[in-house]
Amino acid sequence: MPSFAGLRRPSPGRRGVGVRWPLGFGPAGRSVIDLTKMKIMKFTPIAAAAAPLRACSRAIGVAFSLAAAVHAGQVSFSTKTPTLGPNDIANLTGANDHTDNVSEGDQNATYIADDRPIQGQTFTTGTNSAGYQLRAVTLREVKHDTYALVPDLKYTVRITKPSSNALEVLATETAEAAAQIPGNITSIAAGAEMGSGSGRFVTFALEKPVMLKPNTIYGFDLGGGTERHYWQTDGTASNVYPGGEAYSSGQAGVGSLTRTSRRGDRVFVVALTPANARGGRQAKAAPEKETSKQ
């Protein structure tokens, strides 16, 4: 039964005007009487009940729409260097020592961790007039001595559009990776000691590819959330990729709508498919063996 709490009480009549109930509300099953015209109008509670129900339905629809905005991607791991497609964008130059890495190995600029910012990279799309579909992004763990603690994680990947130090988030997807999945980055001495990094490539295939414009700067970033974890992304302090730069965003494993530029570029791959003039139907990428889905 609908609640009518919060409705205004009947307004007192002005001189010469009878007392009136607000439109559509009166004692259920009784008549509402306009004392001025002495006209009897039957009250129907169904219309009154329908209004709050319609509002509730709209609110539920909005809630489901917002929830659906975050899609579930998949994550895979490989020791092999990715084979680049003709439209992919990449930097495969990494560090031999932590001082060679992005921003000379600053941990706030290189570690994906619960107590660090999330890590990202900007890039510039090509000249295809219809634009591109972004279908996957890849980062790599360092191969030099490092720290690593990798439990079961729920990664968040964002596709962004930078404007100075601001970030517009175009899409967000999550991907779960169990610690024991074959090929995953492994913890080193339970995270307590340094050891050799795996040099593994970590690829996040998007459930819903993102449409990108040509000749435009975009970005992507990756965070592992608030669960205790850390592993170090590979990269270089040199500007080997002129179309973008490494960046960090947010804090404590969660991104924000601003970014901090970092010196150099990450080892990364952005997998792109040219869109066609009719909207760019996305071709499916070949499945990989070592994969975890949400």
C-alpha positions as CSV (number, residue, x, y, z in Angstrom):
1,M,0.0,0.0,0.0
2,P,1.6,3.4,-1.0
3,S,2.6,5.7,1.8
4,F,1.4,9.3,1.7
5,A,3.8,10.5,4.3
6,G,5.1,14.0,3.6
7,L,2.1,15.2,1.6
8,R,0.8,18.6,2.5
9,R,-2.3,18.9,4.5
10,P,-5.5,20.2,2.8
11,S,-5.2,23.9,2.1
12,P,-7.7,26.1,4.0
13,G,-10.1,27.8,1.6
14,R,-9.9,31.5,0.9
15,R,-13.0,33.5,1.4
16,G,-15.7,32.3,-0.9
17,V,-13.7,29.2,-1.7
18,G,-14.2,25.8,-0.1
19,V,-11.6,23.6,1.4
20,R,-9.8,21.5,-1.2
21,W,-7.6,18.4,-1.0
22,P,-4.4,18.5,-3.1
23,L,-5.1,17.1,-6.6
24,G,-5.5,13.3,-6.6
25,F,-5.4,12.8,-2.8
26,G,-8.4,12.5,-0.5
27,P,-9.9,10.0,1.9
28,A,-9.8,6.7,-0.1
29,G,-13.3,5.5,-1.1
30,R,-14.9,8.9,-0.3
31,S,-16.0,11.8,-2.4
32,V,-14.1,15.1,-2.5
33,I,-16.5,18.1,-2.4
34,D,-15.8,21.5,-3.9
35,L,-17.9,23.6,-1.5
36,T,-17.9,26.5,-3.9
37,K,-19.5,24.7,-6.9
38,M,-21.0,21.9,-4.8
39,K,-19.8,19.4,-7.4
40,I,-19.1,15.8,-6.3
41,M,-16.0,14.2,-7.8
42,K,-15.1,10.6,-7.1
43,F,-11.6,10.0,-5.8
44,T,-9.6,7.2,-7.4
45,P,-6.5,6.1,-5.4
46,I,-5.0,4.1,-8.3
47,A,-3.6,7.2,-10.1
48,A,-2.2,8.5,-6.8
49,A,-0.4,5.2,-6.2
50,A,0.9,5.0,-9.7
51,A,3.0,8.2,-9.5
52,P,5.3,7.1,-6.7
53,L,5.6,3.6,-8.3
54,R,6.6,5.2,-11.6
55,A,9.2,7.3,-9.8
56,C,10.5,4.2,-8.0
57,S,10.8,2.3,-11.2
58,R,12.8,5.2,-12.8
59,A,15.1,5.3,-9.8
60,I,15.7,1.5,-10.0
61,G,16.3,1.8,-13.7
62,V,19.0,4.5,-13.1
63,A,20.6,2.4,-10.4
64,F,20.8,-0.6,-12.7
65,S,22.2,1.6,-15.5
66,L,24.9,2.9,-13.3
67,A,25.8,-0.6,-12.1
68,A,26.0,-1.8,-15.7
69,A,28.5,0.9,-16.6
70,V,31.3,-1.2,-15.0
71,H,31.9,-4.2,-17.2
72,A,33.9,-7.4,-16.4
73,G,37.0,-8.0,-18.6
74,Q,39.5,-10.8,-18.5
75,V,43.2,-10.9,-17.5
76,S,45.9,-13.2,-19.0
77,F,49.6,-13.6,-18.4
78,S,52.5,-14.5,-20.7
79,T,56.2,-14.6,-20.7
80,K,56.2,-14.1,-24.5
81,T,56.4,-10.6,-26.0
82,P,53.0,-9.8,-27.6
83,T,52.7,-9.9,-31.4
84,L,51.7,-6.5,-32.5
85,G,48.9,-5.8,-34.9
86,P,49.3,-3.2,-37.6
87,N,47.3,-0.6,-35.6
88,D,48.5,-1.5,-32.1
89,I,50.5,1.1,-30.1
90,A,53.3,-0.1,-27.9
91,N,56.6,0.5,-26.1
92,L,58.6,-2.7,-25.4
93,T,61.7,-1.0,-24.0
94,G,62.0,-1.8,-20.3
95,A,64.5,-1.4,-17.4
96,N,67.5,-3.5,-16.5
97,D,67.6,-1.9,-13.1
98,H,65.1,0.0,-11.0
99,T,66.9,3.3,-11.6
100,D,66.3,2.8,-15.4
101,N,62.5,2.6,-14.8
102,V,59.9,5.3,-15.0
103,S,60.9,8.4,-12.9
104,E,64.2,6.6,-12.0
105,G,62.3,3.9,-10.1
106,D,60.2,6.1,-7.8
107,Q,57.9,3.6,-6.1
108,N,54.9,5.9,-6.4
109,A,55.5,6.0,-10.1
110,T,56.1,2.3,-10.7
111,Y,54.4,0.0,-8.2
112,I,50.8,-1.2,-8.5
113,A,50.0,-1.4,-4.8
114,D,47.4,-0.8,-2.1
115,D,49.5,2.0,-0.7
116,R,50.5,3.7,-4.0
117,P,48.7,5.5,-6.8
118,I,47.4,3.5,-9.7
119,Q,49.7,3.5,-12.7
120,G,48.9,4.5,-16.3
121,Q,50.1,5.5,-19.7
122,T,48.9,8.0,-22.3
123,F,49.0,7.3,-26.1
124,T,48.0,9.0,-29.4
125,T,45.7,7.3,-31.9
126,G,46.5,7.0,-35.6
127,T,44.9,8.6,-38.6
128,N,42.0,6.3,-39.5
129,S,39.2,8.7,-40.2
130,A,36.5,6.4,-38.6
131,G,38.6,6.0,-35.4
132,Y,39.5,2.8,-33.6
133,Q,38.1,0.2,-31.2
134,L,40.3,-0.3,-28.2
135,R,40.0,-4.0,-27.2
136,A,42.9,-4.7,-24.8
137,V,45.8,-3.1,-22.8
138,T,49.0,-4.7,-21.6
139,L,51.6,-3.9,-18.9
140,R,54.6,-5.9,-17.8
141,E,56.2,-6.7,-14.4
142,V,59.9,-5.8,-14.2
143,K,62.5,-8.5,-14.8
144,H,65.1,-7.1,-12.4
145,D,65.2,-7.5,-8.6
146,T,62.0,-6.3,-7.1
147,Y,59.4,-6.8,-4.4
148,A,56.1,-8.7,-5.1
149,L,53.1,-9.7,-3.0
150,V,50.2,-10.9,-5.2
151,P,47.1,-12.4,-3.5
152,D,43.8,-12.9,-5.2
153,L,43.1,-9.5,-6.8
154,K,40.3,-7.6,-8.4
155,Y,41.9,-5.3,-10.9
156,T,40.3,-2.1,-12.2
157,V,41.2,-0.9,-15.7
158,R,40.1,2.6,-16.8
159,I,40.2,4.1,-20.3
160,T,40.8,7.8,-19.9
161,K,41.1,11.0,-21.9
162,P,43.6,13.4,-20.3
163,S,43.3,17.2,-20.4
164,S,46.3,18.8,-18.7
165,N,46.3,17.1,-15.3
166,A,42.6,16.2,-15.4
167,L,41.3,12.8,-16.5
168,E,37.9,12.0,-18.1
169,V,37.1,8.4,-17.5
170,L,35.6,6.9,-20.7
171,A,35.2,3.3,-19.5
172,T,35.9,1.2,-16.5
173,E,36.2,-2.6,-16.3
174,T,37.2,-5.1,-13.6
175,A,39.0,-8.4,-13.9
176,E,39.6,-10.9,-11.1
177,A,42.9,-12.9,-10.9
178,A,43.3,-15.7,-8.4
179,A,46.8,-15.9,-6.9
180,Q,47.2,-19.5,-8.0
181,I,46.0,-19.1,-11.6
182,P,48.7,-20.5,-13.9
183,G,51.1,-17.9,-15.2
184,N,50.1,-15.2,-12.7
185,I,52.8,-13.0,-11.2
186,T,54.0,-14.7,-8.0
187,S,54.8,-13.3,-4.6
188,I,58.5,-13.2,-3.7
189,A,59.3,-14.5,-0.3
190,A,55.7,-13.7,0.8
191,G,56.5,-10.1,-0.1
192,A,59.2,-9.7,2.5
193,E,62.4,-9.9,0.4
194,M,63.6,-8.8,-3.0
195,G,64.0,-11.3,-5.8
196,S,64.0,-11.5,-9.6
197,G,60.9,-10.2,-11.3
198,S,59.0,-12.4,-13.7
199,G,59.0,-10.1,-16.7
200,R,55.5,-11.3,-17.4
201,F,53.2,-9.5,-19.7
202,V,49.7,-8.9,-18.1
203,T,47.0,-8.3,-20.6
204,F,43.5,-7.0,-19.9
205,A,41.0,-7.8,-22.6
206,L,37.9,-5.6,-22.4
207,E,34.5,-7.1,-22.4
208,K,33.2,-4.0,-24.2
209,P,35.7,-2.4,-26.6
210,V,35.9,1.4,-26.4
211,M,35.5,3.7,-29.4
212,L,38.4,6.2,-29.9
213,K,38.7,9.1,-32.2
214,P,41.7,9.5,-34.6
215,N,44.7,11.7,-33.8
216,T,43.6,12.0,-30.2
217,I,45.5,11.5,-26.9
218,Y,44.0,8.9,-24.6
219,G,45.2,6.9,-21.7
220,F,44.6,3.8,-19.6
221,D,45.5,3.0,-16.0
222,L,45.4,0.0,-13.7
223,G,44.8,-0.4,-10.0
224,G,44.5,-3.5,-7.7
225,G,42.3,-2.0,-5.0
226,T,42.7,-1.9,-1.2
227,E,43.7,-5.6,-0.6
228,R,47.3,-5.7,0.5
229,H,49.4,-6.2,-2.6
230,Y,52.3,-4.9,-4.7
231,W,54.2,-5.5,-7.9
232,Q,56.3,-3.3,-10.0
233,T,55.5,-2.2,-13.6
234,D,58.3,-2.2,-16.1
235,G,59.2,0.9,-18.2
236,T,62.0,3.4,-18.9
237,A,62.9,6.8,-17.8
238,S,63.7,7.7,-21.4
239,N,61.0,9.2,-23.7
240,V,61.1,6.3,-26.1
241,Y,57.5,6.7,-27.1
242,P,56.9,10.3,-28.2
243,G,53.1,10.0,-28.4
244,G,52.5,9.8,-24.7
245,E,53.9,9.4,-21.2
246,A,53.6,7.4,-18.0
247,Y,51.3,8.8,-15.3
248,S,49.9,8.0,-11.9
249,S,46.5,8.7,-10.4
250,G,44.7,8.7,-7.0
251,Q,46.1,6.9,-4.0
252,A,45.8,3.7,-2.0
253,G,45.2,1.6,-5.1
254,V,42.3,3.6,-6.3
255,G,42.3,6.2,-9.1
256,S,41.0,9.7,-9.2
257,L,40.1,12.3,-11.8
258,T,43.5,13.9,-11.8
259,R,46.9,12.5,-12.8
260,T,50.6,13.1,-12.1
261,S,52.9,13.0,-15.1
262,R,55.9,10.7,-14.8
263,R,59.2,10.8,-16.6
264,G,59.4,8.2,-19.3
265,D,57.1,5.5,-20.6
266,R,55.9,2.1,-19.4
267,V,56.3,-1.1,-21.2
268,F,52.8,-1.3,-22.7
269,V,50.6,-2.4,-25.6
270,V,47.3,-0.9,-26.6
271,A,45.5,-3.3,-29.0
272,L,43.4,-1.3,-31.6
273,T,41.2,-2.3,-34.4
274,P,40.2,0.2,-37.1
275,A,36.5,1.2,-36.9
276,N,34.6,1.4,-40.2
277,A,32.4,4.2,-41.2
278,R,29.2,2.4,-40.0
279,G,30.4,2.2,-36.4
280,G,33.4,-0.1,-36.3
281,R,32.1,-3.6,-35.5
282,Q,34.7,-5.2,-33.2
283,A,36.4,-8.4,-34.3
284,K,37.0,-10.8,-31.5
285,A,40.5,-11.4,-30.3
286,A,41.9,-14.9,-30.1
287,P,41.5,-16.4,-26.7
288,E,44.6,-16.9,-24.5
289,K,45.3,-20.0,-22.5
290,E,46.1,-18.5,-19.1
291,T,43.0,-16.5,-18.4
292,S,40.9,-15.4,-15.5
293,K,37.4,-14.0,-15.8
294,Q,35.4,-12.2,-13.2
